[in-house]
């Protein structure tokens, strides 16, 4: 802690970026060569250096360590996701009475039932 943030570090540019499924105006582009240990950059931002470009997406944070390592950490949890259909019917009765229907679907997509 104690380092600079995007509000106080010099930017190479400010761009519009597309990250994490959306457009983000005012995305900072920062030169890693001017970063100091403890500098903390919250996404969205882009960190450029001679040998790489690091994209810090929204919900992530990049911190330059005392050893000049760039440490990325998720700081905003992902929203919980549920696969389609898995939250509709639960329990052991899911397939009861529908075996022939499921077999028909499997055969129609090329599966062989033994």
C-alpha positions in Angstrom: 0.0 0.0 0.0 0.9 3.6 0.0 1.6 3.8 -3.7 0.0 5.8 -6.4 -3.3 5.1 -8.1 -4.8 5.8 -11.5 -5.8 9.2 -10.2 -2.2 10.2 -9.5 0.0 8.2 -11.9 1.0 9.6 -15.3 -1.0 8.1 -18.3 0.4 7.5 -21.7 -3.1 7.7 -23.1 -6.7 7.4 -22.4 -8.6 5.1 -24.7 -12.0 3.4 -25.1 -11.6 -0.3 -24.5 -13.8 -3.4 -24.7 -13.3 -5.7 -21.7 -15.4 -8.1 -19.7 -18.2 -8.0 -22.3 -18.6 -4.2 -22.4 -17.2 -0.9 -23.6 -15.2 1.2 -21.1 -14.4 4.9 -21.9 -11.5 6.6 -20.2 -9.4 3.4 -19.9 -6.0 4.5 -18.7 -2.8 3.3 -20.5 0.1 3.3 -18.1 3.8 2.7 -18.7 5.1 0.0 -16.3 8.6 1.5 -16.5 7.3 4.5 -14.4 5.5 2.4 -11.8 6.9 2.4 -8.3 6.5 -0.4 -5.7 3.1 -0.1 -4.1 1.4 1.5 -7.1 -2.1 0.1 -7.3 -4.1 0.3 -10.5 -7.8 -0.8 -10.5 -9.2 -2.1 -13.8 -10.1 -1.3 -16.4 -6.7 -0.2 -17.4 -3.8 -1.3 -19.7 -0.2 -1.5 -18.5 2.3 -1.4 -21.3 5.9 -2.4 -21.1 8.7 -3.3 -23.6 8.0 -7.0 -23.7 4.3 -7.3 -22.8 0.9 -5.6 -22.5 -1.2 -6.4 -19.4 -4.9 -5.8 -19.6 -6.4 -5.3 -16.2 -10.2 -5.9 -16.5 -12.9 -4.4 -14.4 -13.0 -6.1 -11.0 -9.2 -6.7 -11.0 -6.4 -4.8 -9.5 -2.7 -4.7 -10.4 -0.1 -3.9 -7.7 3.6 -3.5 -8.3 5.5 -5.4 -5.6 8.7 -4.5 -3.8 10.4 -7.0 -6.2 8.9 -5.3 -9.3 6.5 -8.1 -9.8 3.1 -7.1 -11.2 0.5 -8.9 -9.0 -3.1 -9.1 -10.3 -5.9 -9.9 -7.9 -9.6 -10.2 -8.4 -11.1 -7.6 -6.0 -14.8 -7.8 -7.1 -16.3 -11.3 -7.0 -17.9 -12.7 -10.2 -21.7 -12.9 -10.0 -22.9 -16.4 -9.4 -23.8 -18.2 -12.6 -26.0 -21.2 -13.1 -26.0 -23.4 -16.2 -29.1 -23.3 -18.2 -31.7 -25.8 -16.9 -29.8 -26.8 -13.7 -31.9 -24.6 -11.4 -35.3 -25.7 -12.7 -35.6 -29.3 -11.5 -33.5 -30.8 -8.7 -33.2 -34.1 -7.0 -33.4 -37.8 -8.1 -36.7 -37.4 -9.9 -35.1 -35.5 -12.8 -35.0 -38.4 -15.2 -37.8 -40.5 -13.9 -40.3 -41.2 -16.6 -38.3 -39.3 -19.2 -35.7 -41.9 -20.2 -37.2 -42.5 -23.7 -37.3 -38.7 -24.3 -33.7 -38.4 -23.3 -32.7 -41.4 -25.4 -34.5 -39.8 -28.4 -32.5 -36.6 -28.0 -29.2 -38.5 -27.7 -29.9 -40.6 -30.8 -30.9 -37.5 -32.8 -27.5 -35.8 -32.1 -25.6 -38.9 -33.1 -25.2 -40.9 -29.9 -25.5 -44.6 -29.8 -27.5 -46.1 -27.0 -26.5 -49.6 -25.8 
